[in-house]
Amino acid sequence: MSETDMSKIVYHSRILENMGCTVVVFTPEELRGANPYHVQDRLIELGWEVIEDIAEDIETERLAPPTDEDWNWAIK
């Protein structure tokens, strides 16, 4: 993967992050032959578990919700 391709990936990922989305990217090299669709499906399953755990903690006040500064850490 060329530097230009990676810079495009980072650029578009940052746009989505700035919109409040979570973005996870694995390059073909990082996947090491693993089927990207299988990895994606598994990450979605695990992501929902993490979201549920965090949301439950926020709802029960065991974890404070993120501040605007927390959300915008990547912009700095």
Secondary structure, DSSP 8 states (H G I E B T S, - for coil): --HHHHHHHHHHHHHHHHTT-------HHHHTT--HHHHHHHHHHHHHHHHHHHHHHHHTTSS----HHHHTGGG-
